[in-house]
Amino acid sequence: MVLAGVDLRPLRRLLPCLILAALATAKPGLADSPATIGPAAEPPLTILDPKVFPLPSELEPNVRFWTQIFVRYNSHQVVLHDEDYPAVVYAVLDFTRLETENRPDADRRRQREQALRRTEQKYRTVLQNLADGDEPADVAAGNRVRALFAGIPGGPEKYTAAIDRFRTQRGLSDVFEEAIGRSGRYLPAMEETFRARGLPTALSRLAFVESMFQEGARSKVGAGGMWQIMPATGRRYLNVAHEVDERFDPLLAADAAARILEENHAVLGTWPLAVTAYNYGVNGLRRAVERLGTRDTAVIFARHKTRTFGFASRNFYTEFVAAATVYELRQQYFPGVHPAPAIEFDEFVPDRFVSAAELAQGASIELDELKALNPALADEVWSDDLLVPKGYRLRVPDGHGGTFANAYAALPESSKPTRQAGYRYRVRRGDTLSAIAGRYGTSVSAIQRANGLRQPNSIRIGQELLIPGSRPYRSGGRSSASSSSSGSAAAVHVVRQGETLGAIAARYGASVKAIIAANGLPGSGLIVPGQRLQIPAGDRPTRHVVQAGETLAEIAHIYGTTVAAIQQANRIRNHIIHPLQTLIIP
């Protein structure tokens, strides 16, 4: 906002810091200035119903810590703190200048790590001095650490224990601000999902903790989507297949998350434990309740010690409380930041497989717009290597349901096959995914996704694999590599972003001149994404180099021709072919 020539945006970003100024004595950017997080005049720690989401006093410092992470420190700032007592913040390092400098990423990363190591070593020495009863050389740092540990029980040994508990946490205020905007597209529908199941609607705020409302979020352990659902868990509640993965659909995944939380609550009996189990797992937490004989979250978080119940699990509930509260008080913390309008759409359900590109073209809708509404569909669907599956509830722009129905009805029957696009390959002895991918011009990861393979070495002899893109579906019913009699159309190609006429011509074995003539294009050969091109038969026959293990039947299937036609074109009297042999494909 600008008033009378004065830019007020810096004041908007400063307000959260002023609100929480009493919470921290640190000055961001000074590595030797600790941030003491303690009670002060501030907005409420939680606005959640205490009967539903109780907050024991022992957990209040942790909520305070996460509140500052969400509203005070940005992603260029790193907080050095104690892992068991997050409110014990030794220093806040500000790397804003470093991050904005024009230098290699490796150089920036090295400088960050060096600064963090120096700061950690400084406070490691201070802690050791205090544990030994010595006065630290840095008297001010020693006094600050004493003050930080004043409320922690124990004698000098508490300093010794803290030496091995350093942890860093990147700030998230800028990320949270962006997430508020994104959340508006989905939260109204998510709240209704939880409400329909009789669950607290505040649970929908877990998406801030899990992904900051990012649709395509993926974790290093395989969790995916806005609700960070693991593949195995997703298969219990959602459709997780090669052409669609509903974990990445925020609304469908929200329903799965609601069911998981509902089941957690039925087993554990309290919402704090049900929320924690969303991260840790219900069985592990059930065993903790049985072993400790309590459902008190503060007791469980302090006394349940296992290798897998780490910082993330112990802090998941307090992080949720902080996120839910910050969102509700967003106008105090992020004045002027508002959620985006709720997403609106119609649905169209095809009764057969269909090309997303052809359907969008027929409905005069940009393919990217359709893609944004359907994040569960695999990338191969949008590259036209796989088809929209039959029976899929395809989201289309609001008010265009009838348009898509008409576009679908207008497509020829050949554009609406009864099975998914791609070649079916049967694994032989000695095959590897890498070799198969190389043979058919695709990637190992694409074959894994198309067949739900977790590991590339998990194929077996006789297994049938779907090879996406090996026989791309085109209206007209012929393979992209096939050709017919001179002058006839071999295929219809939908132009993709970045494609050139030369590349398309080479792909189909045709000439640029022939494609221009067949489509009445200007002499420059100008084409645009989404344009449908009639591809005439190539001037020269297609040639195929035989790969180890291939048969004439498979090659004929790939190119949409017959074994007899290949035999005749190559004067082959039997079915014997050899690796590296070049075949003319009629």
C-alpha positions as CSV (number, residue, x, y, z in Angstrom):
1,M,0.0,0.0,0.0
2,V,1.3,3.5,-0.9
3,L,-0.1,6.6,0.8
4,A,1.0,10.1,-0.3
5,G,4.1,8.7,-1.9
6,V,5.1,6.7,1.2
7,D,5.4,2.9,0.8
8,L,3.7,1.4,3.9
9,R,4.6,-2.2,3.0
10,P,7.6,-2.3,5.4
11,L,5.3,-1.3,8.2
12,R,3.0,-4.2,7.4
13,R,5.9,-6.7,7.8
14,L,7.2,-4.9,10.9
15,L,3.9,-5.2,12.8
16,P,4.3,-8.9,13.7
17,C,7.8,-8.1,15.1
18,L,6.3,-5.3,17.2
19,I,3.6,-7.6,18.5
20,L,6.1,-10.2,19.6
21,A,9.0,-7.8,20.5
22,A,8.6,-8.6,24.2
23,L,9.1,-12.3,23.4
24,A,12.7,-12.0,22.2
25,T,15.7,-10.0,23.1
26,A,17.6,-11.2,20.0
27,K,18.3,-8.9,17.1
28,P,18.0,-11.0,14.0
29,G,21.3,-11.0,12.1
30,L,23.5,-11.0,15.2
31,A,24.8,-14.5,15.8
32,D,25.7,-13.8,19.4
33,S,22.4,-12.4,20.4
34,P,20.0,-15.0,22.0
35,A,16.3,-14.9,21.6
36,T,14.7,-15.5,25.0
37,I,11.1,-16.6,24.5
38,G,9.0,-16.1,27.6
39,P,5.6,-14.8,28.7
40,A,4.9,-11.2,27.9
41,A,2.1,-8.9,26.7
42,E,1.1,-10.7,23.4
43,P,-1.8,-12.1,21.5
44,P,-3.2,-15.3,22.9
45,L,-1.0,-18.4,22.5
46,T,-4.1,-20.3,21.3
47,I,-7.6,-19.5,20.2
48,L,-8.6,-23.2,20.0
49,D,-11.3,-24.6,22.3
50,P,-9.4,-25.8,25.4
51,K,-11.8,-28.6,25.9
52,V,-11.1,-30.0,22.5
53,F,-7.4,-28.9,22.1
54,P,-6.0,-28.5,25.6
55,L,-2.6,-26.8,26.0
56,P,-0.8,-27.9,29.2
57,S,1.4,-25.2,30.7
58,E,4.5,-27.3,30.0
59,L,3.9,-27.0,26.3
60,E,3.2,-23.3,26.2
61,P,6.9,-22.4,25.5
62,N,6.9,-24.6,22.5
63,V,3.8,-22.9,21.0
64,R,5.6,-19.6,21.6
65,F,8.6,-20.9,19.7
66,W,6.5,-22.0,16.7
67,T,4.6,-18.7,16.7
68,Q,7.8,-16.8,16.3
69,I,9.0,-19.1,13.6
70,F,5.7,-18.5,11.7
71,V,5.5,-14.7,12.2
72,R,8.9,-13.2,13.2
73,Y,11.7,-15.0,11.3
74,N,11.8,-15.4,7.5
75,S,13.3,-18.1,5.4
76,H,16.7,-16.3,5.2
77,Q,17.0,-16.5,9.0
78,V,18.1,-19.6,11.0
79,V,17.3,-20.1,14.7
80,L,19.9,-22.0,16.7
81,H,18.0,-23.6,19.7
82,D,17.8,-26.5,22.1
83,E,16.1,-29.6,20.7
84,D,14.3,-30.6,23.9
85,Y,13.5,-27.1,25.0
86,P,12.9,-25.2,21.7
87,A,12.2,-21.9,23.6
88,V,15.9,-21.9,24.6
89,V,17.1,-20.0,21.6
90,Y,20.9,-19.2,21.6
91,A,21.1,-17.1,18.4
92,V,19.3,-16.1,15.2
93,L,21.6,-15.9,12.2
94,D,20.4,-13.7,9.3
95,F,21.6,-14.8,5.9
96,T,19.4,-12.3,3.9
97,R,22.4,-10.6,2.4
98,L,24.2,-13.8,1.6
99,E,21.1,-15.3,0.0
100,T,20.7,-12.3,-2.3
101,E,24.3,-12.2,-3.5
102,N,25.2,-13.4,-6.9
103,R,27.3,-16.4,-6.1
104,P,27.2,-20.2,-6.6
105,D,24.8,-22.1,-4.4
106,A,27.6,-24.3,-3.1
107,D,29.5,-21.2,-1.9
108,R,26.4,-19.8,-0.1
109,R,25.8,-23.2,1.5
110,R,29.4,-23.4,2.7
111,Q,29.3,-20.0,4.2
112,R,26.0,-20.7,6.0
113,E,27.4,-24.0,7.4
114,Q,30.6,-22.3,8.6
115,A,28.7,-19.5,10.3
116,L,26.4,-22.0,12.1
117,R,29.4,-24.2,13.2
118,R,31.1,-21.1,14.6
119,T,28.1,-20.1,16.5
120,E,27.3,-23.6,17.8
121,Q,30.9,-24.0,18.9
122,K,30.7,-20.7,20.8
123,Y,27.7,-21.8,22.8
124,R,29.1,-25.3,23.2
125,T,32.1,-23.8,25.0
126,V,29.8,-21.6,27.1
127,L,27.7,-24.6,28.2
128,Q,30.9,-26.6,29.0
129,N,32.2,-23.7,31.1
130,L,28.9,-23.5,33.1
131,A,28.9,-27.2,33.5
132,D,32.4,-27.1,34.9
133,G,31.6,-24.2,37.2
134,D,33.8,-21.8,35.3
135,E,33.0,-18.3,34.2
136,P,32.8,-18.2,30.4
137,A,35.2,-15.9,28.6
138,D,32.2,-14.2,27.0
139,V,30.6,-13.1,30.2
140,A,27.5,-11.6,28.5
141,A,26.9,-14.9,26.7
142,G,27.3,-16.8,29.9
143,N,24.8,-14.7,31.7
144,R,22.3,-15.0,28.8
145,V,22.6,-18.8,28.8
146,R,22.1,-18.9,32.6
147,A,18.9,-16.9,32.2
148,L,17.7,-19.2,29.4
149,F,18.2,-22.3,31.6
150,A,16.8,-20.7,34.8
151,G,13.5,-22.5,34.5
152,I,14.9,-25.9,33.5
153,P,15.4,-28.3,36.5
154,G,18.8,-29.7,37.4
155,G,22.2,-28.5,38.4
156,P,25.3,-28.1,36.3
157,E,24.5,-31.4,34.6
158,K,21.7,-29.7,32.6
159,Y,24.4,-27.7,30.8
160,T,26.3,-30.8,30.0
161,A,23.2,-32.5,28.6
162,A,22.5,-29.5,26.4
163,I,25.8,-29.7,24.6
164,D,24.5,-32.4,22.3
165,R,21.1,-30.9,21.7
166,F,21.7,-28.1,19.3
167,R,19.2,-27.8,16.5
168,T,18.5,-25.3,13.7
169,Q,15.2,-24.1,12.5
170,R,14.7,-21.9,9.4
171,G,12.1,-19.1,9.8
172,L,8.8,-19.4,7.9
173,S,7.1,-16.0,8.1
174,D,7.3,-15.3,4.4
175,V,6.3,-18.9,3.6
176,F,3.3,-18.6,6.0
177,E,2.2,-15.4,4.5
178,E,2.1,-17.0,1.0
179,A,0.4,-20.0,2.5
180,I,-2.4,-17.8,3.8
181,G,-3.2,-16.8,0.3
182,R,-3.1,-20.3,-1.1
183,S,-5.2,-21.6,1.7
184,G,-8.3,-19.7,0.6
185,R,-8.6,-21.8,-2.5
186,Y,-9.2,-24.9,-0.4
187,L,-10.0,-24.2,3.2
188,P,-13.8,-23.6,2.8
189,A,-14.2,-27.0,1.2
190,M,-11.8,-28.7,3.6
191,E,-13.8,-27.3,6.6
192,E,-17.0,-28.7,5.1
193,T,-15.3,-32.1,4.8
194,F,-14.3,-32.1,8.5
195,R,-17.7,-30.7,9.5
196,A,-19.6,-33.4,7.6
197,R,-17.7,-36.0,9.6
198,G,-18.5,-34.3,12.9
199,L,-14.8,-33.4,13.4
200,P,-13.4,-30.0,14.6
201,T,-12.9,-27.8,11.6
202,A,-9.7,-26.4,13.1
203,L,-8.1,-29.7,12.1
204,S,-8.1,-28.4,8.5
205,R,-5.2,-26.1,9.6
206,L,-2.9,-29.1,9.8
207,A,-2.2,-28.4,6.1
208,F,-0.2,-25.4,7.2
209,V,2.1,-27.7,9.2
210,E,2.3,-30.5,6.7
211,S,2.9,-28.5,3.5
212,M,2.1,-24.8,3.9
213,F,-0.8,-25.6,1.5
214,Q,1.5,-26.5,-1.4
215,E,-0.2,-29.0,-3.8
216,G,2.9,-30.7,-5.1
217,A,4.8,-31.1,-1.8
218,R,6.9,-34.2,-1.6
219,S,9.0,-35.4,1.4
220,K,12.3,-37.2,1.2
221,V,10.6,-40.3,2.7
222,G,7.9,-40.4,0.0
223,A,4.9,-38.6,1.6
224,G,3.1,-36.5,-1.0
225,G,0.6,-33.7,-1.5
226,M,-0.8,-31.0,0.7
227,W,-1.6,-33.5,3.4
228,Q,1.7,-35.4,3.1
229,I,0.2,-38.9,2.9
230,M,2.5,-41.9,2.4
231,P,1.8,-44.1,-0.7
232,A,0.8,-47.1,1.4
233,T,-1.6,-45.1,3.5
234,G,-2.9,-43.4,0.4
235,R,-3.9,-46.7,-1.1
236,R,-6.2,-47.3,1.9
237,Y,-8.3,-44.2,1.2
238,L,-7.5,-42.9,-2.2
239,N,-6.8,-43.9,-5.8
240,V,-3.1,-44.1,-6.2
241,A,-2.3,-45.5,-9.7
242,H,-0.1,-44.8,-12.6
243,E,-2.2,-42.1,-14.3
244,V,-3.7,-40.6,-11.1
245,D,-2.5,-40.1,-7.6
246,E,-5.2,-38.5,-5.5
247,R,-2.8,-37.7,-2.7
248,F,-2.0,-34.7,-4.7
249,D,-5.6,-33.5,-4.9
250,P,-6.0,-31.2,-1.9
251,L,-9.7,-31.8,-1.5
252,L,-9.7,-35.6,-1.9
253,A,-6.6,-35.9,0.3
254,A,-8.4,-33.7,2.9
255,D,-11.1,-36.3,3.1
256,A,-8.5,-39.1,3.6
257,A,-6.8,-37.0,6.3
258,A,-10.1,-36.5,8.1
259,R,-10.7,-40.3,8.1
260,I,-7.2,-40.9,9.4
261,L,-7.7,-38.4,12.2
262,E,-11.1,-39.8,13.0
263,E,-9.6,-43.3,13.3
264,N,-6.7,-42.0,15.4
265,H,-9.2,-40.3,17.8
266,A,-11.2,-43.5,18.1
267,V,-8.1,-45.4,19.3
268,L,-6.4,-42.7,21.4
269,G,-9.3,-40.8,22.9
270,T,-8.0,-37.2,22.7
271,W,-7.4,-34.8,19.8
272,P,-3.9,-33.8,20.9
273,L,-2.9,-37.5,20.6
274,A,-4.9,-38.0,17.4
275,V,-3.1,-35.0,15.8
276,T,0.3,-36.3,17.0
277,A,-0.5,-39.8,15.6
278,Y,-1.0,-38.2,12.2
279,N,2.7,-37.7,12.2
280,Y,4.0,-40.5,14.4
281,G,1.5,-43.3,13.7
282,V,-1.4,-44.4,15.8
283,N,0.1,-47.8,16.9
284,G,3.3,-46.3,18.3
285,L,1.3,-43.7,20.3
286,R,-1.1,-46.3,21.5
287,R,1.8,-48.3,22.9
288,A,3.1,-45.1,24.6
289,V,-0.2,-44.5,26.3
290,E,-0.3,-48.1,27.5
291,R,3.2,-48.1,28.8
292,L,3.0,-44.8,30.6
293,G,-0.5,-45.2,31.8
294,T,-1.6,-41.7,30.8
295,R,-3.1,-39.7,27.9
296,D,-1.5,-36.5,29.2
297,T,0.3,-35.1,26.2
298,A,2.9,-33.2,28.2
299,V,3.9,-36.4,30.1
300,I,4.0,-38.5,26.9
301,F,6.1,-35.9,25.0
302,A,8.6,-35.7,27.9
303,R,8.8,-39.4,28.8
304,H,8.2,-41.4,25.6
305,K,11.7,-42.0,24.3
306,T,12.1,-44.0,21.1
307,R,14.3,-43.6,18.1
308,T,11.4,-42.7,15.9
309,F,9.6,-40.3,18.3
310,G,11.8,-37.4,17.4
311,F,11.6,-33.6,17.4
312,A,9.0,-33.5,14.6
313,S,6.6,-35.9,16.4
314,R,7.1,-34.3,19.8
315,N,6.4,-30.8,18.4
316,F,3.7,-31.7,15.9
317,Y,0.8,-30.8,18.1
318,T,2.3,-27.5,19.4
319,E,3.2,-26.6,15.9
320,F,-0.5,-27.2,14.9
321,V,-1.8,-25.1,17.7
322,A,0.5,-22.2,16.8
323,A,-0.3,-22.5,13.1
324,A,-4.1,-22.6,13.7
325,T,-3.8,-19.6,16.0
326,V,-1.6,-17.5,13.7
327,Y,-4.1,-18.2,10.8
328,E,-7.1,-17.0,12.9
329,L,-5.1,-13.9,14.0
330,R,-3.7,-13.3,10.5
331,Q,-4.8,-9.7,10.4
332,Q,-2.8,-9.0,13.5
333,Y,0.3,-10.8,12.3
334,F,0.0,-10.2,8.6
335,P,-2.2,-7.1,8.1
336,G,-3.5,-6.8,4.6
337,V,-2.9,-10.4,3.6
338,H,-6.1,-12.2,2.7
339,P,-6.9,-15.8,1.5
340,A,-7.5,-16.2,-2.2
341,P,-11.1,-16.8,-3.4
342,A,-12.3,-20.4,-3.0
343,I,-11.7,-22.7,-6.0
344,E,-14.9,-23.3,-8.1
345,F,-15.3,-25.8,-10.8
346,D,-17.6,-28.1,-12.7
347,E,-17.0,-31.8,-13.2
348,F,-17.1,-34.0,-16.3
349,V,-16.8,-37.8,-16.2
350,P,-15.7,-39.5,-19.5
351,D,-17.0,-43.0,-20.0
352,R,-13.8,-43.9,-22.0
353,F,-10.2,-43.0,-22.0
354,V,-9.5,-39.7,-23.6
355,S,-6.6,-37.3,-24.4
356,A,-6.6,-34.3,-22.1
357,A,-5.0,-32.2,-24.8
358,E,-7.7,-33.1,-27.4
359,L,-10.5,-32.6,-24.9
360,A,-9.1,-29.1,-23.9
361,Q,-8.7,-28.2,-27.5
362,G,-12.3,-29.2,-28.3
363,A,-13.6,-27.2,-25.4
364,S,-11.4,-24.1,-26.3
365,I,-9.8,-24.2,-22.8
366,E,-6.0,-23.8,-22.2
367,L,-4.5,-27.1,-21.2
368,D,-2.6,-25.4,-18.3
369,E,-5.9,-24.2,-16.9
370,L,-7.3,-27.8,-16.9
371,K,-4.1,-29.1,-15.4
372,A,-4.3,-26.6,-12.5
373,L,-7.8,-27.9,-11.6
374,N,-6.6,-31.6,-11.7
375,P,-3.4,-31.9,-9.7
376,A,-4.0,-35.6,-9.1
377,L,-3.4,-36.5,-12.8
378,A,0.1,-37.6,-13.6
379,D,2.5,-35.5,-15.7
380,E,2.2,-38.1,-18.5
381,V,-1.4,-37.3,-18.9
382,W,-0.6,-33.7,-19.6
383,S,2.3,-34.7,-22.0
384,D,-0.3,-36.9,-23.8
385,D,1.7,-40.0,-23.1
386,L,-1.2,-41.3,-21.0
387,L,-4.9,-40.6,-21.2
388,V,-7.5,-39.3,-18.7
389,P,-8.9,-42.6,-17.3
390,K,-12.5,-43.5,-17.9
391,G,-14.8,-42.7,-15.0
392,Y,-12.4,-40.0,-13.7
393,R,-14.2,-37.0,-12.2
394,L,-12.4,-34.4,-14.3
395,R,-12.6,-30.9,-12.9
396,V,-13.3,-28.3,-15.6
397,P,-13.6,-24.5,-15.3
398,D,-16.7,-23.3,-13.6
399,G,-19.6,-23.2,-16.0
400,H,-18.0,-25.3,-18.6
401,G,-19.3,-28.8,-17.7
402,G,-21.6,-28.8,-20.7
403,T,-18.8,-27.5,-23.0
404,F,-16.6,-30.4,-22.1
405,A,-19.5,-32.9,-22.5
406,N,-20.1,-31.5,-26.0
407,A,-16.4,-31.6,-26.9
408,Y,-16.2,-35.2,-25.8
409,A,-19.3,-36.2,-27.7
410,A,-17.8,-34.5,-30.9
411,L,-14.6,-36.6,-30.8
412,P,-14.6,-39.6,-33.1
413,E,-14.8,-43.0,-31.6
414,S,-11.2,-43.6,-32.5
415,S,-10.3,-40.8,-30.0
416,K,-12.1,-42.6,-27.2
417,P,-10.3,-46.0,-26.7
418,T,-11.4,-48.5,-24.1
419,R,-7.9,-48.9,-22.6
420,Q,-5.0,-46.8,-21.5
421,A,-2.5,-45.6,-24.0
422,G,1.0,-47.2,-24.1
423,Y,2.5,-50.4,-25.1
424,R,2.2,-53.6,-23.0
425,Y,5.6,-55.3,-22.6
426,R,6.1,-58.7,-21.0
427,V,9.4,-58.9,-19.0
428,R,11.9,-61.5,-20.1
429,R,14.9,-63.1,-18.4
430,G,17.7,-60.6,-18.2
431,D,15.5,-57.5,-18.6
432,T,16.1,-54.4,-16.5
433,L,13.9,-51.4,-16.3
434,S,16.8,-49.3,-17.6
435,A,17.2,-51.4,-20.7
436,I,13.4,-51.5,-21.3
437,A,13.2,-47.7,-20.9
438,G,16.1,-47.2,-23.3
439,R,14.5,-49.5,-25.8
440,Y,11.2,-47.6,-25.9
441,G,12.5,-44.1,-25.5
442,T,11.1,-43.4,-22.0
443,S,12.5,-43.2,-18.5
444,V,12.8,-45.6,-15.6
445,S,10.8,-43.3,-13.4
446,A,8.0,-43.1,-15.9
447,I,7.7,-46.9,-16.1
448,Q,7.8,-47.1,-12.3
449,R,5.0,-44.6,-12.0
450,A,2.9,-46.2,-14.7
451,N,3.1,-49.6,-13.0
452,G,3.2,-48.6,-9.3
453,L,6.8,-50.0,-8.9
454,R,8.5,-48.8,-5.8
455,Q,12.0,-50.0,-6.7
456,P,13.5,-50.2,-10.2
457,N,14.7,-53.8,-9.5
458,S,11.3,-55.1,-8.5
459,I,10.3,-56.6,-11.9
460,R,9.9,-60.3,-12.5
461,I,9.9,-62.6,-15.6
462,G,6.5,-62.7,-17.2
463,Q,5.3,-59.5,-15.6
464,E,3.4,-57.2,-18.0
465,L,4.4,-53.6,-17.9
466,L,2.7,-50.6,-19.3
467,I,5.2,-48.4,-21.2
468,P,3.8,-44.9,-21.3
469,G,4.6,-42.9,-24.4
470,S,5.9,-45.9,-26.3
471,R,2.8,-45.9,-28.5
472,P,1.4,-42.4,-27.9
473,Y,-2.4,-42.3,-28.5
474,R,-3.3,-40.1,-31.5
475,S,-6.7,-39.6,-33.0
476,G,-6.9,-41.6,-36.2
477,G,-5.9,-44.7,-34.3
478,R,-2.4,-45.1,-35.6
479,S,0.9,-44.9,-33.8
480,S,2.9,-41.7,-34.0
481,A,5.5,-43.7,-35.8
482,S,3.2,-45.3,-38.3
483,S,2.7,-44.3,-41.9
484,S,0.2,-45.1,-44.6
485,S,-0.1,-44.7,-48.3
486,S,1.4,-41.6,-49.8
487,G,-0.7,-38.5,-49.2
488,S,-2.9,-39.8,-46.5
489,A,-2.9,-38.6,-42.8
490,A,-0.8,-40.9,-40.6
491,A,-1.8,-39.1,-37.3
492,V,-3.1,-36.0,-35.6
493,H,-0.6,-34.3,-33.4
494,V,-1.4,-31.8,-30.7
495,V,1.4,-29.3,-30.4
496,R,3.1,-29.0,-27.0
497,Q,4.9,-26.1,-25.5
498,G,8.4,-25.7,-27.0
499,E,7.9,-28.0,-30.0
500,T,9.1,-27.0,-33.4
501,L,7.9,-28.2,-36.8
502,G,11.3,-29.7,-37.5
503,A,11.1,-31.9,-34.3
504,I,7.5,-33.0,-35.1
505,A,8.4,-33.8,-38.7
506,A,11.4,-35.9,-37.5
507,R,9.3,-37.7,-34.9
508,Y,6.7,-38.8,-37.5
509,G,9.1,-39.5,-40.4
510,A,7.5,-36.7,-42.5
511,S,8.9,-33.5,-44.0
512,V,8.3,-30.0,-42.7
513,K,7.1,-29.0,-46.2
514,A,4.5,-31.8,-46.2
515,I,3.2,-30.8,-42.8
516,I,2.9,-27.1,-43.8
517,A,1.0,-28.1,-47.0
518,A,-1.3,-30.6,-45.2
519,N,-2.4,-27.9,-42.6
520,G,-2.3,-24.8,-44.7
521,L,0.3,-23.2,-42.5
522,P,2.1,-20.0,-43.4
523,G,5.5,-20.4,-45.0
524,S,7.2,-19.6,-41.8
525,G,5.8,-22.7,-40.3
526,L,4.4,-20.9,-37.2
527,I,2.6,-23.2,-34.8
528,V,1.2,-22.7,-31.3
529,P,0.7,-25.0,-28.2
530,G,-2.6,-26.8,-28.4
531,Q,-2.8,-26.6,-32.2
532,R,-3.9,-29.9,-33.9
533,L,-1.8,-30.8,-36.9
534,Q,-2.6,-33.4,-39.6
535,I,0.5,-35.4,-40.1
536,P,0.9,-36.8,-43.6
537,A,2.6,-40.1,-44.2
538,G,6.4,-39.7,-44.4
539,D,8.1,-39.5,-47.8
540,R,10.4,-42.3,-46.8
541,P,9.6,-45.5,-44.9
542,T,10.2,-45.6,-41.2
543,R,13.2,-47.6,-40.1
544,H,13.6,-49.5,-36.9
545,V,16.8,-50.9,-35.3
546,V,16.0,-54.2,-33.6
547,Q,16.9,-54.3,-29.9
548,A,17.9,-57.5,-28.0
549,G,14.8,-59.6,-27.1
550,E,12.4,-57.9,-29.5
551,T,10.0,-59.9,-31.7
552,L,8.3,-59.0,-35.0
553,A,5.0,-59.1,-33.3
554,E,6.1,-56.5,-30.7
555,I,7.6,-54.2,-33.4
556,A,4.5,-54.5,-35.5
557,H,2.4,-53.6,-32.4
558,I,4.5,-50.6,-31.6
559,Y,4.2,-49.1,-35.2
560,G,0.6,-50.0,-35.7
561,T,1.3,-52.4,-38.6
562,T,1.3,-56.2,-39.1
563,V,4.0,-58.9,-39.0
564,A,3.2,-59.9,-42.6
565,A,3.7,-56.3,-43.8
566,I,7.1,-56.0,-42.1
567,Q,8.1,-59.5,-43.5
568,Q,7.1,-58.5,-47.0
569,A,8.8,-55.1,-46.8
570,N,12.0,-56.7,-45.6
571,R,11.8,-60.0,-47.6
572,I,11.8,-62.0,-44.3
573,R,10.5,-65.5,-44.9
574,N,10.3,-66.4,-41.2
575,H,10.0,-64.7,-37.8
576,I,13.8,-64.6,-37.2
577,I,15.3,-61.2,-36.6
578,H,18.6,-60.1,-35.0
579,P,19.7,-57.3,-32.6
580,L,20.9,-54.2,-34.5
581,Q,19.2,-55.4,-37.7
582,T,17.5,-52.4,-39.5
583,L,13.9,-53.0,-40.5
584,I,11.8,-51.0,-43.0
585,I,8.4,-50.3,-41.3
586,P,5.8,-50.0,-44.1
